[in-house]
Amino acid sequence: MTDPRRTNHTGWYEQLHPDAAPSTRSAPVPPRAEPPPRTEPPRAAPPAYAAPPRMPHADPAYPPSGANRPPSGAAGAKVRPIADELFRGATDAFTGATRINHRLVGIGCAAALVAELMLTWRDDPAHGRQRLLRTFPAAGTGAPVLAPDHRLYLEAPPRDPLCYRVLSEIVEDARDQRRPVVEFVEYLSDRAYRMVGERLAMARLVVEEQRRSGLRRRQVFLDVEPTASVNALTRLPRKLRDREPVGEADRVLFGLYDAIGLMAVVRREFSDHFPMPTDLRLTPDLQSVLDAASELQAVVTRRH
């Protein structure tokens, strides 16, 4: 029902009902006052934020940055990358083809990478000289298996990214089951040649090219310095001929040349008068790498 006060245009309702409240339509509504504008106090400048110091990365899947690496005195001597010299000596500088079977060069590069890890050491005041990678005879078979030093792997990892990558694979394998030296060299040989070539390309010592052979493309590495390949092949025989002192890394490299059959190329193409070392005087760890390369070389030679 409609309120009669809403239709009270002439005031008749107030005359009949004097005690009733006045009509809302007859009384004008005062205008609503606008609230005063709101003023906010000026904001104070935020305090200067000092970032907390970065802690060293402890995840073994990633190498520590240069700022978090141990000081130079804590790490061992810098090892010359013997895999690079073997790569350059086994690869023709002009064509990019390998001087011997490509499979044998891959075995040599894989063995050289493992030897680089064995040649990396650190002097510890309490425990003496410690190496990143060692071997010990397996129970039952007696075959040498790889045994990385997990503490050195975290505290003083290899500075070379490729060596760190290879060592990480060895450490991951050792968590489940230690792998024999010959088995790991064979596993790594499928990609060792390409890995060493990419390391040389990053150092701008070789140029990587893609060449077409029929319907197939192959990846070749051309040396920037044309004479580097010959120098890498003949450097060690010249040192033996001139009776210069030969270090441990050179003795390992000479043994790998002989194990994969590269010394036969040196004698055939350059000189028959280069002497052969009678005793390399290597540690049992390094000798196991040469034995693994020789065993795999014999297998490849029988297949071809």
C-alpha positions as CSV (number, residue, x, y, z in Angstrom):
1,M,0.0,0.0,0.0
2,T,1.3,3.5,-0.9
3,D,2.2,5.7,2.0
4,P,-0.2,8.7,1.9
5,R,2.6,11.0,3.0
6,R,4.3,10.4,-0.3
7,T,1.2,12.0,-2.1
8,N,0.7,14.9,0.4
9,H,1.1,17.7,-2.1
10,T,-1.2,20.3,-0.3
11,G,-0.7,19.3,3.4
12,W,-4.0,17.6,3.9
13,Y,-2.5,14.7,5.7
14,E,-1.0,17.0,8.5
15,Q,-4.4,18.7,8.9
16,L,-6.1,15.3,9.6
17,H,-3.3,13.9,11.7
18,P,-1.5,16.8,13.5
19,D,0.6,14.3,15.6
20,A,2.0,12.6,12.6
21,A,5.7,13.1,11.5
22,P,6.1,15.6,8.7
23,S,6.4,14.3,5.2
24,T,9.8,13.6,3.9
25,R,8.9,15.0,0.5
26,S,7.6,18.3,1.8
27,A,10.8,19.0,3.9
28,P,13.8,19.8,1.7
29,V,16.9,17.7,2.3
30,P,20.0,19.8,3.1
31,P,22.9,19.2,0.7
32,R,25.5,16.7,1.8
33,A,28.7,18.4,2.8
34,E,31.8,17.1,0.9
35,P,34.5,15.6,3.1
36,P,37.7,17.6,3.3
37,P,40.4,16.3,1.0
38,R,42.6,13.6,2.5
39,T,46.2,14.5,2.9
40,E,48.7,11.8,3.4
41,P,52.0,12.5,5.3
42,P,55.1,12.3,3.2
43,R,56.6,8.8,3.1
44,A,60.0,8.4,4.5
45,A,62.8,7.0,2.3
46,P,63.3,3.3,2.8
47,P,66.4,2.3,4.7
48,A,69.4,1.2,2.7
49,Y,69.4,-2.6,2.2
50,A,72.6,-4.4,2.5
51,A,72.6,-7.8,0.7
52,P,73.9,-10.6,2.8
53,P,77.2,-12.1,1.7
54,R,77.0,-14.9,-0.8
55,M,77.9,-18.3,0.6
56,P,80.0,-20.7,-1.5
57,H,78.0,-23.0,-3.6
58,A,78.0,-26.5,-2.1
59,D,76.1,-28.3,-4.8
60,P,78.4,-30.8,-6.5
61,A,76.4,-30.5,-9.7
62,Y,77.8,-27.0,-10.3
63,P,81.3,-25.8,-10.1
64,P,82.0,-22.9,-7.7
65,S,82.4,-19.4,-9.2
66,G,85.8,-17.8,-9.4
67,A,85.1,-15.6,-6.3
68,N,84.4,-18.7,-4.2
69,R,87.2,-20.9,-5.3
70,P,90.0,-21.8,-2.9
71,P,93.2,-19.7,-3.1
72,S,95.8,-20.6,-5.6
73,G,98.0,-22.0,-2.9
74,A,95.4,-24.5,-1.8
75,A,95.1,-26.2,-5.2
76,G,97.7,-28.3,-6.9
77,A,100.0,-27.3,-9.7
78,K,98.4,-26.5,-13.0
79,V,98.5,-29.5,-15.3
80,R,99.2,-29.1,-18.9
81,P,96.2,-30.5,-20.9
82,I,97.9,-33.5,-22.5
83,A,94.6,-34.4,-24.3
84,D,94.9,-31.2,-26.4
85,E,98.4,-32.1,-27.6
86,L,97.3,-35.6,-28.4
87,F,94.4,-34.2,-30.4
88,R,96.5,-31.8,-32.4
89,G,99.1,-34.4,-33.1
90,A,96.6,-37.0,-34.3
91,T,94.7,-34.5,-36.5
92,D,95.8,-33.2,-39.9
93,A,96.0,-29.4,-39.7
94,F,94.8,-28.9,-43.3
95,T,92.1,-31.5,-43.9
96,G,90.9,-32.1,-40.3
97,A,91.2,-35.9,-40.8
98,T,92.8,-38.1,-38.2
99,R,96.2,-39.6,-39.0
100,I,95.0,-43.0,-37.6
101,N,91.7,-44.7,-37.1
102,H,89.2,-42.2,-35.6
103,R,88.2,-44.7,-33.0
104,L,91.7,-45.0,-31.8
105,V,92.1,-41.3,-31.5
106,G,88.9,-41.2,-29.4
107,I,90.4,-43.8,-27.1
108,G,93.6,-41.8,-26.7
109,C,91.7,-38.6,-25.9
110,A,89.5,-40.4,-23.3
111,A,92.6,-41.9,-21.7
112,A,94.3,-38.5,-21.7
113,L,91.4,-36.8,-20.0
114,V,91.4,-39.5,-17.2
115,A,95.2,-39.0,-16.9
116,E,94.8,-35.2,-16.5
117,L,92.6,-35.8,-13.5
118,M,95.2,-38.2,-12.0
119,L,97.9,-35.6,-12.5
120,T,95.9,-33.0,-10.6
121,W,96.9,-32.8,-7.0
122,R,96.9,-30.6,-3.9
123,D,99.4,-30.4,-1.0
124,D,97.7,-30.9,2.3
125,P,99.7,-30.0,5.5
126,A,98.2,-32.9,7.4
127,H,97.9,-35.6,4.7
128,G,100.6,-34.6,2.2
129,R,100.0,-34.7,-1.5
130,Q,96.5,-35.7,-2.5
131,R,95.3,-36.5,-6.0
132,L,91.8,-35.9,-7.3
133,L,91.6,-39.4,-8.9
134,R,93.2,-42.7,-7.9
135,T,92.7,-46.4,-8.6
136,F,92.6,-49.5,-6.4
137,P,92.2,-53.2,-7.4
138,A,88.6,-54.4,-7.3
139,A,87.7,-57.3,-5.0
140,G,87.6,-60.6,-6.8
141,T,88.9,-59.5,-10.3
142,G,91.8,-57.4,-9.2
143,A,91.1,-55.0,-12.1
144,P,91.9,-51.3,-11.3
145,V,88.8,-49.2,-10.6
146,L,88.5,-45.5,-10.4
147,A,88.3,-44.0,-6.9
148,P,87.8,-40.2,-6.8
149,D,88.5,-38.1,-3.8
150,H,85.1,-36.7,-2.8
151,R,86.5,-34.1,-0.4
152,L,88.9,-32.7,-3.0
153,Y,86.1,-32.8,-5.5
154,L,84.1,-30.3,-3.4
155,E,86.9,-28.2,-1.9
156,A,89.4,-28.0,-4.8
157,P,87.6,-29.0,-8.1
158,P,89.5,-28.9,-11.4
159,R,89.6,-25.4,-12.9
160,D,89.1,-26.7,-16.4
161,P,85.4,-27.1,-17.2
162,L,85.9,-30.3,-19.3
163,C,88.0,-32.0,-16.5
164,Y,85.3,-31.0,-14.0
165,R,82.6,-32.5,-16.3
166,V,84.5,-35.8,-16.6
167,L,85.2,-36.0,-12.9
168,S,81.5,-35.3,-12.1
169,E,80.6,-38.4,-14.2
170,I,83.2,-40.5,-12.3
171,V,81.9,-39.3,-9.0
172,E,78.3,-40.1,-9.9
173,D,79.3,-43.6,-11.0
174,A,81.2,-44.1,-7.8
175,R,78.1,-43.5,-5.7
176,D,76.5,-46.7,-7.1
177,Q,79.4,-48.8,-8.2
178,R,83.0,-48.0,-9.0
179,R,83.8,-48.5,-12.6
180,P,86.9,-50.1,-14.0
181,V,89.4,-47.9,-15.8
182,V,89.1,-49.7,-19.1
183,E,85.3,-49.6,-19.0
184,F,85.2,-45.9,-18.3
185,V,87.8,-45.1,-21.0
186,E,85.7,-47.1,-23.5
187,Y,82.5,-45.3,-22.4
188,L,84.1,-41.9,-22.8
189,S,85.9,-42.6,-26.1
190,D,82.7,-42.2,-28.1
191,R,82.6,-38.4,-27.5
192,A,86.1,-37.6,-26.1
193,Y,87.5,-36.4,-29.5
194,R,84.6,-33.9,-30.0
195,M,84.9,-32.7,-26.4
196,V,88.6,-32.0,-26.6
197,G,88.1,-30.3,-30.0
198,E,85.4,-28.0,-28.5
199,R,87.8,-27.1,-25.7
200,L,90.5,-26.2,-28.2
201,A,87.9,-24.2,-30.2
202,M,86.9,-22.3,-27.1
203,A,90.6,-21.4,-26.7
204,R,90.7,-20.3,-30.3
205,L,93.4,-22.8,-31.2
206,V,91.3,-24.7,-33.8
207,V,88.4,-23.8,-36.0
208,E,85.3,-26.0,-36.1
209,E,83.7,-26.6,-39.5
210,Q,81.0,-28.7,-41.0
211,R,81.9,-30.5,-44.2
212,R,79.6,-32.5,-46.5
213,S,80.6,-36.0,-47.7
214,G,77.9,-37.1,-50.0
215,L,74.6,-37.0,-48.1
216,R,76.4,-36.9,-44.7
217,R,77.9,-34.1,-42.8
218,R,80.9,-34.5,-40.6
219,Q,82.5,-32.2,-38.0
220,V,86.1,-31.3,-38.5
221,F,88.6,-29.2,-36.5
222,L,91.2,-27.3,-38.4
223,D,94.3,-26.0,-36.5
224,V,94.8,-22.3,-36.6
225,E,98.6,-22.8,-36.8
226,P,99.4,-25.2,-39.6
227,T,102.7,-26.4,-38.1
228,A,101.2,-27.2,-34.7
229,S,100.2,-30.7,-35.6
230,V,103.7,-31.7,-36.7
231,N,105.2,-29.9,-33.7
232,A,102.9,-31.8,-31.3
233,L,104.0,-35.1,-32.9
234,T,107.7,-34.5,-32.9
235,R,108.2,-32.6,-29.7
236,L,108.5,-35.6,-27.4
237,P,110.8,-37.7,-29.7
238,R,113.1,-34.6,-30.2
239,K,113.3,-34.3,-26.4
240,L,114.3,-37.9,-26.1
241,R,116.8,-37.6,-28.9
242,D,118.4,-34.5,-27.4
243,R,118.3,-36.2,-23.9
244,E,116.3,-33.4,-22.4
245,P,114.5,-34.0,-19.1
246,V,111.0,-35.4,-19.6
247,G,108.3,-34.7,-17.0
248,E,105.6,-37.0,-15.8
249,A,102.9,-35.5,-18.1
250,D,105.2,-36.0,-21.1
251,R,105.9,-39.6,-20.2
252,V,102.1,-40.2,-20.0
253,L,101.6,-38.6,-23.4
254,F,104.5,-40.6,-24.9
255,G,102.9,-43.8,-23.6
256,L,99.5,-42.9,-25.1
257,Y,101.2,-42.2,-28.5
258,D,102.6,-45.7,-28.4
259,A,99.4,-47.3,-27.0
260,I,97.1,-46.1,-29.8
261,G,99.7,-46.5,-32.6
262,L,100.5,-42.9,-33.2
263,M,104.3,-43.4,-32.7
264,A,104.3,-45.7,-35.8
265,V,103.0,-42.7,-37.8
266,V,105.8,-40.5,-36.4
267,R,108.5,-43.1,-37.4
268,R,107.0,-43.6,-40.8
269,E,106.4,-40.0,-41.8
270,F,109.2,-38.1,-40.1
271,S,112.2,-40.1,-38.9
272,D,113.1,-43.7,-38.0
273,H,115.8,-42.5,-35.6
274,F,113.5,-41.2,-32.9
275,P,114.3,-43.2,-29.8
276,M,111.7,-45.1,-27.8
277,P,111.7,-44.8,-24.0
278,T,112.6,-48.1,-22.3
279,D,110.9,-47.3,-18.9
280,L,108.3,-44.6,-18.5
281,R,108.5,-44.8,-14.7
282,L,104.8,-44.1,-14.1
283,T,102.7,-44.6,-11.0
284,P,100.3,-47.6,-10.9
285,D,97.4,-45.2,-11.4
286,L,98.8,-43.7,-14.6
287,Q,100.0,-47.1,-15.8
288,S,96.5,-48.5,-15.5
289,V,95.3,-45.8,-18.0
290,L,97.9,-46.8,-20.5
291,D,97.1,-50.4,-20.1
292,A,93.4,-49.6,-20.7
293,A,94.2,-47.7,-23.9
294,S,96.4,-50.6,-25.2
295,E,93.7,-53.1,-24.4
296,L,91.1,-51.1,-26.3
297,Q,93.5,-50.5,-29.2
298,A,94.0,-54.2,-29.6
299,V,90.2,-54.8,-29.7
300,V,89.7,-52.1,-32.4
301,T,92.6,-53.4,-34.4
302,R,91.1,-57.0,-34.5
303,R,87.7,-55.6,-35.6
304,H,89.3,-53.7,-38.5
